Each structure stands twice: as structure tokens, then as C-alpha cells.
Amino acid sequence: MDSRHLEDVYELYLLGLLSAEESSSIAEHVGRSCPHCLARLREAARAVYAVLLARGQTGRQACAPSRMAPRGRKRRR
């Protein structure tokens, strides 16, 4: 996987919102220590944490997809 293809998915990867195939491909790519992707993944982790912190959702279950739905709206299934 080429790192330019990952630019739009770092946050989704961290939140567990990608397909198993996409997640596996990204994990394999990052596992090869791509410096660009590792740096962007760290930035994405800080951004995701900041959003969750602002919403009062930190901890293990904060990233569950149902917890990420906007407040007051039901998630479509």
C-alpha cells in the first residue's frame, strides 16, 4: 500500500470503522515502519483523542461506533 492512499483513513482506522480487509492492509503497511504513515497516525491519534475528550468520551468504549454517532440522533443500520 502506498502512503498517499492512507491520507483519508488514519482516523477511521483508529476508530475501528474500516472493513477488516482495509484494517489489515493498513496494519501491514504501518507495521513496515513507514515514517510518513507513523507520523500521520500519531497526529490522527491526538486528533481523535481530542474529539473524544471534548465529547466526554474517553476510555476503552469511547471508540465504539454507536458511541461516535452524533448525540440526539440514532445511527442508521
PyMOL commands that set and color helices and strands:
alter all, ss='L'
color gray80, all
select helices_A, chain A and resi 3-5+10-15+20-31+35-54+60-63+65-68
alter helices_A, ss='H'
color red, helices_A
deselect
rebuild
show_as cartoon
